[in-house]
Amino acid sequence: MGVFSTLFGRGQETKTDIFPEENFSVLEGKIGDKPVIGSFNMAYKTYDKKAKYPWCLKIAIGLELGNLFENGLPKKEESEIANRLEDDLLANIQKLGTAHYVGHLFNDTFLDVYIYLADPESVHKYLQTQVNKEGLIRGFGYEINEDPKWTTVQGFMK
């Protein structure tokens, strides 16, 4: 090991240490009698640092009912609108600290987004400024729950 890596690299996690290799899979199924479709990063199934990120942030973006199929899933335009809001929220959340985007699921008039965090406080403060913001393209709600074993998303990782 070189002098500089000994002095400056020791104990620092790199991006590849923090995040697993991306391995997204499309999921289709039913919850109850309603169809669902989503995309989840299956690399998190065996992720060994879950305990460092014990807070599950679930964002539920409300879809415009007029832009949905009868089964509650979005038409193309609505999907694009919801995904754009998801991307904007995620980008701002990632500026606040490490955020593990696990995936999202369209179901019964909502897009549910799942993100794991080490410390939820700054994210909660940020989302409080956004949730009732005037001019939002779609309304959304969120909840942050302690989930050190990531059981909330376990069912999507099969």
N, C-alpha and C positions, 0 to 999 in steps of 0.2 A: 504494500500500500504506500503511495507517495505521501510526501510531507503535506501537500495541499489537501489531498483527500482526507488525510488524518485530521488536519486542523479544521477544515471547513465542511467536510462531507459526513462526518461521523454523527450518527443519531438523527439525521434528516431523512424523512421519507420523501421519495420521489413520487411523481404522479402515478407511475406504474405500481408503486407499493400501495398507494391509497385506493386506486380504482382497478377493478378487474378488467381483463380484455372484454370488449363488447361482443355479445353473442345474443342478439335479439331474435326472438321467435314470435310469430303471429299466432295468437290464440283465438279460437272460435269455440263457442259453447253456449250453454244456457245457465242462467241463475233463476231458479224456479221455472217459470214458463216463458221467460224473456230471453231473447238471444243477446249475446255479448260478443264483442270482438275487441281485441287489444294487441299490444305489443309489449313484451317484457324481456329484460336482459337476463338470460338464463345463467350467465356467469355468476350472478349473485346467489345462485342455489348453493354453491360450495364456497362462497366468500368467507374467509376466516377472520375478518375484522368486524363482524356485525356488532359485537359488544361495544365497540368504540363509537358506534353511531346508533344509539338506542331509541332515537325519537323518530316516529313515523309521521310524516306530514302527508295527509290525504287532502288534495284539492278537488272539489267537485264543481266542475264548470257546467252551468245550466245551458242546455241546448234550446234553440228557438223551435218551438213546437211545429210551426209552419214549414220548417225545413227538414222534417223527419219523415221516415217511412212509417207505416202503421205500426210496425213492431218496435218503435222507439229508437231505432238506430238512425244516424244522420245520413242525409244525402251528401254528395261530394262537397258542395259549397259550404254546408254547415260544418262538415268535418274540417275543412281548411280554416274556417274562422276559429273554431275551438282550438285547433292545433297551434294557430298563430298566438292566441292568448296564452296557451300553455308554454310555448317557447319564450314569450316575453317574461312571464312570471318566473320560469326556471332560470333564465339568464340573470335576472336580478337577484334571485335567491342564491345563485352560485357566486355572485360578487360578495356576498356576506360571509361566506365560509364554505367548507366542504359540504357538498350536497350530492348524495347518491341517488341519481334518477334511476329507479328500478323499472318503471314502465307506466303504461296507461291502459284504460279500459273504457270503451264506449258501452254504456248499458242504460236502458230505460230512461232516456232523455237527458243523460249526463255523460260527461267525460270525466272519469276519476283518474287522478294523477297520483302516483306513489313515489315519495322521496324520503330518504333517511338522512338524519342529521345528528351531529354530535351535540350541538347546543341549539335549542329551538328559540331562544329568547329574541335574537335579532331578526329572525325570520318572522316570528309572530308580530313584532313591532312593524316590520315592513308590510306584511299582509294586512294589518289593521289599517294602514294608509291607503290600501288598494281596494279592499273588499266593497266599500260603498262609494268609491270614486265616481264622480260624475263623468259620463261619456264612455264608460266601459263598454266594450263591444259585446260582452256577455257577462251576466252576473255569475258570481261564484261564491262558494263557501269553503271553509277549510276546518280541519281539526288536526291537532298534534297530540299524539298519544305515545306513552312510553311503551316500547316494544323491542327489548334487547335481543330477542331471538328471531325477530322479523316474522312472526307468525301471521301478521296481517297479509303478507304477500306469498306465504308458503303455498297456498292453493293454486297460485298462478305459475309456480315453478316446477310443475310435474313433467 
